[in-house]
Amino acid sequence: RISVSPNPFSERLGIAMSVQLKNPVFRLYDQLGRLIRSEPLLFGITEMEADALPAGIYFWEVTSSGSRVKGGKLVKH
């Protein structure tokens, strides 16, 4: 189980992972599909600073050993 919050966000994102995955990575993309951030994840909650990102719509995905596990859309104030 994976969730990303809050949505919409302003300064920080919390990525909560309650499943064991092999080499999990969180990736954040802009509206044009460009990779903005890539963070390795730990079991539990990983916090990511996001205050430097401009306002807009972002897309995220979590991968495990290179395969997409889950994805979604986020809005930044």
SULPENOR-V759945 format. One record per residue. RES is the residue in three letters. SS is DSSP state (H for helix, E for strand, C for the rest). PHI is phi in degrees with one decimal (999 if undefined). Layout:
RES | SS | PHI
RES | SS | PHI
This chain:
ARG | C | 999
ILE | E | -135.5
SER | E | -141.2
VAL | E | -124.1
SER | E | -151.8
PRO | C | -77.9
ASN | C | -144.6
PRO | C | -74.9
PHE | E | -122.7
SER | C | -132.9
GLU | C | -107.9
ARG | E | -138.8
LEU | E | -121.1
GLY | E | -115.6
ILE | E | -108.3
ALA | E | -100.5
MET | E | -129.8
SER | C | -114.5
VAL | C | -127.3
GLN | C | -86.6
LEU | C | -122.2
LYS | C | -88.9
ASN | C | 51.9
PRO | E | -71.5
VAL | E | -135.0
PHE | E | -99.0
ARG | E | -124.3
LEU | E | -118.9
TYR | E | -120.7
ASP | C | -83.3
GLN | C | -63.9
LEU | C | -91.0
GLY | C | 85.0
ARG | C | -80.6
LEU | E | -69.0
ILE | E | -99.3
ARG | E | -142.1
SER | E | -141.0
GLU | E | -131.1
PRO | E | -67.3
LEU | C | -107.0
LEU | C | -113.3
PHE | C | -60.8
GLY | E | 104.8
ILE | E | -114.3
THR | E | -110.6
GLU | E | -101.1
MET | E | -128.2
GLU | E | -68.8
ALA | C | -136.4
ASP | C | -65.2
ALA | C | -81.0
LEU | C | -75.7
PRO | C | -70.6
ALA | C | -61.3
GLY | E | 154.4
ILE | E | -102.1
TYR | E | -129.5
PHE | E | -119.2
TRP | E | -130.3
GLU | E | -149.8
VAL | E | -116.2
THR | E | -116.6
SER | E | -130.1
SER | C | 51.7
GLY | C | 88.2
SER | E | -101.0
ARG | E | -68.4
VAL | E | -103.8
LYS | E | -159.6
GLY | E | -152.5
GLY | E | -176.7
LYS | E | -123.4
LEU | E | -129.2
VAL | E | -120.1
LYS | E | -106.8
HIS | C | -66.2
